[in-house]
Amino acid sequence: MKFVERLKKEFSFFSGNYLILIISWILMDFVNEIPGTYYSDYVIQLGGNATILGIIMLVSLLALASVQFLGGYLADKYGRRWLISSLTFGVAFSFIFYMVAPSWEFILIGAAIQNLCLLYQPALNAMMADSVPPEKRGMGFSILNLIMSVSTTPGPAIALFLVATYGSLIGMRIAYAIVVTFYFAAAMVRLKLKESMANPEKINFKEALRSYPKALKEGITVWKAVPRSMFFVFLSELIMRFSFAMSQVLFLVYAFYVLKIGGTPNPTIYRPEEDPALQQARIMWGYVMITLFICNIILSFPVGKLIDRVGRKLPLIVSNILTIPAILLFIFGNYSTLFITMPITGFSMLLGFSSYQAMFADLVPQAQRGKITGSINFFAYIFMAMGGAVGGLLYDSVSPMLPFILMAVLAIPSAALIIFGVREPKPEEREV
């Protein structure tokens, strides 16, 4: 009985909005990695290449950046719930363009719509921070990662089955049909959320549309209301997001056409769907992704306990440093080393995400979380958009290896900003 009581106490925060968000994320993340496993390959089959992948990332992230200040302003003025519950339906609709796409341009349109609907993202992040008690933030965000990792684990296996059975194009269209269905279900679940902000103002859509200039101004000036350490965390985050965006959609492309995991003969020629070597590469890549998500499941709970025990700063530093050996082993490796490099990269991202979210909640007052999130996201997405475009161009025009090398190099200044610029608050100093 003592064990049961301890377990209930440990997970007492697992209720209300936190539980509803977790359920909706399970539905969404369960299907995300089905098409996500072969997204880059799908765009290539629709007539794209590494540069096109970068352009899609550029346009979609610029759309996402454009709504961050307004999203943060609306979240802090009118509350979180209405933004989250309504615009999740828009995100679900956007995946229809992916499902029916006859060419890569339809992917571009769907990505732009999807990211404009993510106007609700600052409200979502703020509601999550509102819903987890300070002493459980490391655990809360790590459990979120654990659940997302568990729910996405079947994704690569399902993607592997669909692509191996129906081919790349038909298999991916089926995958996106599944995504549309589950996202609409998640949107229905989010209708049950309750407002987490005390005394939000009554929604005025005309005023909301006119408030963009004010939202932009407040998104800049709000930095005066947060500790200086948060600004250094923000700068470090910008560097890492830029570096990851350079190579994020290129891991598969590099593995297929440079490491030649399926025996593809030429790294500069994107082969047709029917090519047997390319189909073999897809199957081999599916096994790598399954391994990656299983490792994330195993590591999520220990990561959360580590962050709550040793603090947030050290894990942030370690997450940056781990990037260097992981990337070097990837670019100079082979198919066997992918089973080492991809899990290490995933662990680095897991550690960085959980500790960053916990540090954010520790440093930023509740009343400012929407605006600060909007401000951070605006600049982060601008940097990611530039990173995606630069990565694609460097891959096609200079060297396939260069985006990955730059990713490893940029981990050094990112870690240095945390080491020398961030003072971690003591438990009694954390914001609630």
C-alpha positions as CSV (number, residue, x, y, z in Angstrom):
1,M,0.0,0.0,0.0
2,K,2.9,2.4,0.8
3,F,4.2,1.8,-2.7
4,V,0.8,2.6,-4.3
5,E,0.5,5.8,-2.2
6,R,4.0,6.9,-3.2
7,L,3.1,6.2,-6.9
8,K,-0.1,8.2,-6.6
9,K,1.9,11.1,-5.0
10,E,4.6,10.9,-7.6
11,F,2.1,11.2,-10.4
12,S,-0.6,13.3,-8.8
13,F,-0.2,16.0,-11.4
14,F,-1.4,13.6,-14.1
15,S,-4.9,15.0,-14.3
16,G,-7.0,17.9,-15.8
17,N,-5.5,19.8,-18.7
18,Y,-2.2,17.9,-18.5
19,L,-4.0,14.6,-19.0
20,I,-6.1,16.0,-21.8
21,L,-3.1,17.3,-23.6
22,I,-1.3,14.0,-23.1
23,I,-4.2,12.1,-24.7
24,S,-4.4,14.5,-27.6
25,W,-0.6,14.2,-28.1
26,I,-0.8,10.4,-28.0
27,L,-3.3,10.5,-30.9
28,M,-1.3,13.0,-32.9
29,D,2.2,11.5,-32.2
30,F,1.0,8.0,-32.8
31,V,0.5,8.9,-36.5
32,N,3.2,11.6,-36.9
33,E,6.1,9.3,-37.5
34,I,4.2,7.1,-40.0
35,P,4.7,9.6,-42.9
36,G,7.5,11.3,-41.0
37,T,9.7,8.2,-41.4
38,Y,9.9,8.7,-45.2
39,Y,8.8,12.3,-45.6
40,S,12.0,13.4,-47.4
41,D,11.8,10.4,-49.8
42,Y,8.1,11.3,-50.5
43,V,9.0,14.8,-51.5
44,I,11.8,13.5,-53.8
45,Q,9.3,11.1,-55.4
46,L,7.0,14.1,-56.1
47,G,9.8,15.8,-58.0
48,G,11.7,17.5,-55.2
49,N,15.4,17.3,-54.1
50,A,17.4,18.5,-51.2
51,T,17.0,22.2,-52.2
52,I,13.2,21.8,-52.5
53,L,13.2,20.2,-49.1
54,G,14.9,23.3,-47.8
55,I,12.5,25.6,-49.6
56,I,9.5,23.8,-48.1
57,M,11.0,24.2,-44.7
58,L,11.8,27.9,-45.3
59,V,8.2,28.8,-46.4
60,S,6.5,26.7,-43.7
61,L,8.7,28.0,-40.9
62,L,8.3,31.6,-42.0
63,A,4.6,31.1,-41.9
64,L,4.9,29.7,-38.4
65,A,7.2,32.5,-37.3
66,S,4.7,35.1,-38.6
67,V,2.0,34.1,-36.1
68,Q,4.1,33.6,-33.0
69,F,3.9,37.1,-31.5
70,L,0.2,37.3,-32.2
71,G,-0.3,33.8,-30.8
72,G,1.6,34.7,-27.6
73,Y,-0.3,38.0,-27.2
74,L,-3.7,36.4,-27.7
75,A,-2.8,33.6,-25.3
76,D,-2.0,36.0,-22.5
77,K,-4.9,38.3,-23.2
78,Y,-7.8,36.1,-24.1
79,G,-6.6,32.8,-22.6
80,R,-5.2,29.5,-23.9
81,R,-8.1,27.2,-24.5
82,W,-10.0,28.8,-27.4
83,L,-6.8,29.0,-29.5
84,I,-5.8,25.4,-28.9
85,S,-9.2,23.8,-29.3
86,S,-10.2,25.6,-32.5
87,L,-7.0,25.7,-34.5
88,T,-6.1,22.0,-34.0
89,F,-8.9,21.4,-36.5
90,G,-7.1,23.6,-39.0
91,V,-3.9,21.6,-38.6
92,A,-5.9,18.4,-39.3
93,F,-7.3,19.8,-42.5
94,S,-3.8,20.8,-43.8
95,F,-2.7,17.2,-44.0
96,I,-5.3,16.6,-46.7
97,F,-2.9,18.5,-49.1
98,Y,-0.1,16.0,-48.2
99,M,-2.4,13.0,-48.8
100,V,-3.6,14.0,-52.3
101,A,-0.4,15.8,-53.5
102,P,0.4,15.2,-57.2
103,S,3.6,17.2,-56.9
104,W,5.8,18.8,-54.2
105,E,4.0,22.1,-54.5
106,F,1.0,20.7,-52.8
107,I,3.2,19.7,-49.8
108,L,4.3,23.4,-49.7
109,I,0.7,24.6,-49.6
110,G,-0.2,22.1,-46.9
111,A,2.8,23.0,-44.8
112,A,2.0,26.7,-45.0
113,I,-1.6,26.2,-43.9
114,Q,-0.5,23.9,-41.1
115,N,2.0,26.3,-39.7
116,L,-0.3,29.3,-39.9
117,C,-2.8,27.3,-37.8
118,L,-0.1,26.8,-35.3
119,L,-0.9,30.3,-34.1
120,Y,-2.0,28.3,-31.0
121,Q,1.5,27.0,-30.2
122,P,2.4,29.7,-27.6
123,A,-1.0,29.0,-25.9
124,L,-0.2,25.3,-25.9
125,N,3.3,25.7,-24.4
126,A,1.9,28.2,-21.8
127,M,-0.9,25.8,-20.8
128,M,1.5,23.0,-20.5
129,A,3.8,25.1,-18.2
130,D,0.7,26.2,-16.3
131,S,-0.4,22.6,-15.7
132,V,2.8,21.1,-14.1
133,P,3.8,22.0,-10.5
134,P,7.4,23.4,-10.2
135,E,8.8,20.5,-8.3
136,K,7.6,18.1,-11.0
137,R,8.6,19.9,-14.2
138,G,11.5,17.7,-15.1
139,M,9.3,14.6,-14.6
140,G,6.3,16.2,-16.3
141,F,8.1,17.2,-19.5
142,S,10.1,14.0,-19.6
143,I,6.9,11.9,-19.2
144,L,5.5,13.9,-22.1
145,N,8.6,12.9,-24.1
146,L,8.2,9.3,-22.9
147,I,4.5,9.1,-23.9
148,M,5.2,10.7,-27.3
149,S,8.1,8.3,-27.8
150,V,6.0,5.3,-26.9
151,S,3.1,6.4,-29.1
152,T,5.4,7.1,-32.1
153,T,7.3,3.8,-31.8
154,P,4.9,1.9,-34.0
155,G,5.1,4.7,-36.6
156,P,8.3,3.6,-38.4
157,A,7.1,-0.1,-38.3
158,I,3.7,0.9,-39.8
159,A,5.5,3.1,-42.4
160,L,7.8,0.3,-43.3
161,F,4.9,-2.0,-43.8
162,L,3.0,0.5,-46.0
163,V,5.9,1.4,-48.1
164,A,7.1,-2.2,-48.5
165,T,3.6,-3.4,-49.4
166,Y,2.2,-0.6,-51.5
167,G,5.3,1.3,-52.7
168,S,6.5,4.7,-51.7
169,L,3.7,6.9,-53.2
170,I,0.6,4.9,-52.4
171,G,2.0,3.9,-49.0
172,M,2.6,7.5,-48.1
173,R,-0.9,8.6,-49.2
174,I,-2.4,5.9,-47.0
175,A,-0.1,7.2,-44.1
176,Y,-1.4,10.7,-44.5
177,A,-5.0,9.5,-44.6
178,I,-4.4,7.9,-41.2
179,V,-2.9,11.2,-40.0
180,V,-5.9,13.2,-41.1
181,T,-8.3,10.9,-39.2
182,F,-6.3,10.9,-35.9
183,Y,-5.7,14.7,-35.9
184,F,-9.4,15.3,-36.2
185,A,-9.9,12.9,-33.2
186,A,-7.3,14.9,-31.2
187,A,-9.0,18.1,-32.1
188,M,-12.2,16.7,-30.6
189,V,-10.4,15.7,-27.4
190,R,-9.0,19.2,-27.0
191,L,-12.5,20.6,-26.9
192,K,-12.5,19.3,-23.3
193,L,-9.7,21.6,-22.1
194,K,-10.4,24.2,-19.4
195,E,-8.9,27.6,-19.3
196,S,-5.7,27.7,-17.2
197,M,-5.4,31.5,-17.1
198,A,-7.1,33.5,-14.4
199,N,-9.6,36.1,-15.6
200,P,-8.9,36.2,-19.4
201,E,-10.6,38.9,-21.3
202,K,-13.6,38.3,-23.5
203,I,-12.6,37.4,-27.0
204,N,-12.9,40.3,-29.5
205,F,-11.9,39.1,-33.0
206,K,-11.8,42.6,-34.5
207,E,-9.5,43.8,-31.8
208,A,-7.5,40.6,-32.0
209,L,-6.7,41.2,-35.7
210,R,-5.7,44.8,-35.0
211,S,-3.5,43.8,-32.2
212,Y,-0.6,42.5,-34.2
213,P,1.6,45.6,-34.0
214,K,1.0,45.7,-30.3
215,A,1.7,42.0,-30.0
216,L,5.0,42.5,-31.9
217,K,6.1,45.4,-29.6
218,E,5.1,43.5,-26.4
219,G,6.9,40.4,-27.7
220,I,10.2,42.4,-27.7
221,T,9.7,44.5,-24.5
222,V,8.6,41.4,-22.5
223,W,12.2,40.4,-22.2
224,K,12.7,43.1,-19.6
225,A,10.4,41.1,-17.3
226,V,12.4,37.9,-17.3
227,P,15.8,37.0,-15.8
228,R,18.9,37.6,-17.9
229,S,19.7,33.9,-17.8
230,M,16.6,33.2,-19.9
231,F,18.0,35.4,-22.7
232,F,21.2,33.3,-22.8
233,V,19.1,30.1,-22.9
234,F,17.2,31.7,-25.8
235,L,20.4,32.5,-27.7
236,S,21.7,28.9,-27.3
237,E,18.3,27.6,-28.5
238,L,18.5,29.7,-31.6
239,I,21.9,28.3,-32.5
240,M,20.8,24.7,-32.0
241,R,17.5,25.1,-33.9
242,F,19.4,26.6,-36.8
243,S,21.9,23.7,-36.9
244,F,19.2,21.0,-36.5
245,A,17.1,22.6,-39.3
246,M,20.1,22.5,-41.7
247,S,20.2,18.7,-41.5
248,Q,16.8,17.5,-40.1
249,V,15.3,16.5,-43.4
250,L,18.6,15.4,-44.9
251,F,19.5,12.5,-42.7
252,L,17.5,10.1,-44.9
253,V,18.8,11.6,-48.1
254,Y,22.4,11.3,-46.9
255,A,21.9,7.8,-45.8
256,F,20.3,6.7,-49.1
257,Y,22.6,8.5,-51.6
258,V,25.9,9.0,-49.8
259,L,26.2,6.2,-47.3
260,K,24.3,4.1,-49.9
261,I,22.7,1.8,-47.3
262,G,20.6,0.1,-50.0
263,G,23.3,0.1,-52.6
264,T,22.2,3.2,-54.5
265,P,25.0,3.9,-56.9
266,N,25.0,7.7,-57.3
267,P,24.6,10.4,-54.6
268,T,23.7,13.1,-57.1
269,I,20.8,11.2,-58.9
270,Y,17.5,10.8,-57.2
271,R,16.3,7.4,-58.4
272,P,12.7,6.5,-59.4
273,E,10.4,4.8,-56.9
274,E,10.6,1.4,-58.7
275,D,14.4,1.2,-58.2
276,P,15.0,-2.1,-56.2
277,A,18.1,-0.6,-54.4
278,L,16.1,2.4,-53.2
279,Q,13.2,0.2,-52.0
280,Q,15.8,-1.8,-50.0
281,A,17.2,1.4,-48.5
282,R,13.7,2.3,-47.4
283,I,13.3,-1.0,-45.6
284,M,16.7,-0.6,-43.9
285,W,16.0,2.9,-42.8
286,G,12.7,1.8,-41.3
287,Y,14.7,-0.5,-38.9
288,V,16.9,2.3,-37.9
289,M,13.9,4.5,-37.0
290,I,12.3,1.8,-35.0
291,T,15.5,1.4,-33.0
292,L,15.6,5.2,-32.4
293,F,12.2,5.4,-30.9
294,I,12.6,2.3,-28.7
295,C,15.8,4.0,-27.3
296,N,13.8,7.2,-26.6
297,I,11.2,5.2,-24.6
298,I,13.9,3.5,-22.5
299,L,15.7,6.8,-21.7
300,S,12.7,9.2,-21.2
301,F,12.0,8.3,-17.5
302,P,15.7,8.3,-16.4
303,V,16.2,11.7,-18.2
304,G,13.3,13.3,-16.2
305,K,14.6,12.0,-12.9
306,L,18.1,13.2,-13.8
307,I,16.8,16.7,-14.6
308,D,14.8,17.0,-11.4
309,R,17.8,15.7,-9.4
310,V,20.9,17.5,-10.9
311,G,19.1,20.5,-12.3
312,R,18.5,21.8,-15.8
313,K,21.8,23.5,-16.7
314,L,24.1,20.5,-16.9
315,P,21.7,18.4,-19.0
316,L,21.5,21.4,-21.4
317,I,25.2,21.5,-21.8
318,V,25.5,17.7,-22.2
319,S,22.8,17.7,-24.9
320,N,24.9,20.1,-27.0
321,I,28.2,18.4,-26.5
322,L,26.7,14.9,-27.4
323,T,25.8,16.3,-30.8
324,I,29.4,16.4,-31.9
325,P,30.5,12.7,-31.8
326,A,27.0,11.6,-32.9
327,I,27.2,13.7,-36.1
328,L,30.8,12.8,-36.9
329,L,30.0,9.1,-36.6
330,F,27.0,9.6,-38.8
331,I,28.7,11.3,-41.7
332,F,31.8,9.0,-41.7
333,G,29.8,5.8,-40.8
334,N,27.9,3.1,-42.5
335,Y,24.6,1.3,-42.1
336,S,25.7,-0.4,-38.9
337,T,26.8,2.8,-37.2
338,L,23.4,4.3,-37.9
339,F,22.1,2.2,-35.1
340,I,24.5,4.1,-32.8
341,T,24.4,7.6,-34.1
342,M,20.7,8.0,-34.5
343,P,19.8,6.9,-30.9
344,I,22.6,9.2,-29.6
345,T,21.2,12.1,-31.6
346,G,17.7,11.3,-30.4
347,F,18.9,11.2,-26.8
348,S,20.7,14.5,-27.2
349,M,17.4,16.1,-28.5
350,L,15.4,14.4,-25.7
351,L,17.8,15.7,-23.0
352,G,17.8,19.2,-24.5
353,F,14.0,19.4,-24.9
354,S,13.2,18.3,-21.4
355,S,15.8,20.4,-19.7
356,Y,15.0,23.5,-21.8
357,Q,11.2,23.2,-21.1
358,A,11.9,22.8,-17.4
359,M,14.3,25.8,-17.4
360,F,11.8,27.9,-19.3
361,A,9.1,27.2,-16.7
362,D,11.5,27.9,-13.8
363,L,12.6,31.3,-15.2
364,V,9.5,32.8,-16.8
365,P,6.5,34.1,-14.8
366,Q,3.1,32.6,-15.6
367,A,1.6,35.9,-16.8
368,Q,4.4,36.3,-19.4
369,R,4.8,32.7,-20.7
370,G,2.6,33.2,-23.7
371,K,4.4,36.4,-24.9
372,I,7.9,34.9,-24.2
373,T,7.0,31.7,-26.0
374,G,5.7,33.7,-28.9
375,S,8.9,35.8,-29.0
376,I,11.2,32.8,-28.7
377,N,9.3,30.9,-31.3
378,F,9.2,33.8,-33.8
379,F,13.0,34.2,-33.8
380,A,13.6,30.4,-33.5
381,Y,11.5,29.7,-36.6
382,I,13.2,32.5,-38.6
383,F,16.5,30.8,-37.8
384,M,15.1,27.4,-38.6
385,A,13.8,28.6,-41.9
386,M,17.2,30.0,-42.8
387,G,18.8,26.8,-41.6
388,G,16.6,24.6,-43.7
389,A,17.2,26.7,-46.8
390,V,21.0,26.9,-46.2
391,G,21.2,23.2,-45.5
392,G,19.5,22.2,-48.7
393,L,21.6,24.6,-50.9
394,L,24.8,23.5,-49.3
395,Y,23.9,19.8,-49.7
396,D,23.1,20.2,-53.5
397,S,25.6,22.9,-54.4
398,V,28.7,22.5,-52.2
399,S,28.9,19.2,-50.4
400,P,26.4,16.7,-48.8
401,M,28.6,16.5,-45.8
402,L,28.8,20.3,-45.1
403,P,25.3,20.8,-43.3
404,F,26.2,18.0,-40.8
405,I,29.7,19.3,-40.1
406,L,28.3,22.8,-39.4
407,M,25.7,21.2,-37.1
408,A,28.5,19.7,-35.0
409,V,30.6,22.9,-35.0
410,L,27.7,25.1,-33.9
411,A,27.1,22.9,-30.8
412,I,30.3,24.5,-29.3
413,P,29.0,28.2,-29.0
414,S,25.6,26.9,-28.0
415,A,27.1,25.0,-25.0
416,A,29.3,28.0,-24.2
417,L,26.3,30.3,-23.8
418,I,24.8,28.0,-21.2
419,I,28.1,27.5,-19.4
420,F,29.0,31.1,-19.0
421,G,25.6,33.0,-19.3
422,V,23.0,31.0,-17.4
423,R,22.5,31.0,-13.6
424,E,20.1,28.2,-12.7
425,P,17.6,29.2,-10.1
426,K,17.4,27.3,-6.8
427,P,14.3,25.3,-6.1
428,E,12.8,28.0,-3.9
429,E,13.4,30.7,-6.6
430,R,11.5,28.8,-9.4
431,E,8.5,30.5,-10.9
432,V,5.1,28.9,-10.4
